[in-house]
């Protein structure tokens, strides 16, 4: 069974697009929460992300991964693929 991947984004955010592109290249299905201008949704995201309000914020199986740079760092270290199975 594939991992449950969730990503909070803004539609025009270049870091959000970069993170989604990495997941797409890996053919990983994900649920996207586009929260453009939705302060209530951003507050909910920040609660899940231990106070982080920057975008994107990524969760794999309810584990907070972090943002785009964190996702790419996990991939470079070979630690992302094991989380996605």
C-alpha positions in Angstrom: 0.0 0.0 0.0 1.3 3.4 -0.9 2.0 6.1 1.7 -0.5 8.8 2.4 1.2 12.0 1.2 -0.4 15.4 1.9 1.0 18.7 0.8 -0.3 22.2 1.7 0.4 24.7 -1.1 -0.3 28.0 -2.7 -1.0 27.8 -6.4 1.7 30.2 -7.5 4.4 29.2 -4.9 7.6 28.1 -6.8 8.7 25.9 -3.9 5.2 24.2 -3.8 5.5 23.5 -7.6 9.0 22.1 -7.1 7.9 19.8 -4.3 4.9 18.5 -6.3 7.2 18.0 -9.4 9.4 15.7 -7.3 6.5 13.7 -6.1 5.1 13.5 -9.7 8.5 12.3 -11.0 8.4 9.5 -8.5 4.8 8.8 -9.5 3.6 9.3 -5.9 -0.1 10.1 -5.5 -0.7 12.9 -3.0 -3.5 15.0 -1.6 -3.0 18.7 -2.2 -4.6 21.3 0.0 -4.3 24.6 -1.9 -4.8 27.2 0.8 -4.5 30.4 -1.2 -5.6 33.2 1.1 -7.4 30.8 3.5 -6.1 31.9 6.9 -8.1 29.3 8.8 -6.6 26.5 6.7 -3.1 28.0 7.2 -3.6 28.0 10.9 -4.7 24.3 10.8 -1.6 23.5 8.7 0.6 25.4 11.2 -0.8 23.4 14.1 0.0 20.1 12.3 3.5 21.5 11.2 4.6 22.4 14.8 4.2 26.1 14.1 5.7 26.3 10.7 3.6 28.6 8.4 5.8 28.6 5.3 4.7 26.7 2.2 4.7 24.0 1.2 4.3 21.8 4.3 4.5 18.1 3.5 3.2 15.1 5.6 3.8 11.4 4.9 1.6 9.0 6.8 0.8 11.9 9.2 4.5 12.5 9.9 5.6 16.1 9.3 8.4 16.1 6.7 8.8 19.8 6.4 9.0 22.0 3.3 10.4 21.7 -0.2 14.0 21.8 0.8 13.4 19.1 3.4 11.7 16.9 0.9 14.6 17.2 -1.6 17.2 16.7 1.2 15.5 13.4 2.1 15.5 12.4 -1.5 19.3 13.2 -1.9 20.0 11.2 1.2 18.1 8.2 -0.1 15.6 8.5 2.8 12.5 9.5 0.9 11.7 6.4 -1.1 11.5 4.2 2.0 8.9 6.6 3.5 6.8 6.3 0.3 6.1 2.6 0.4 
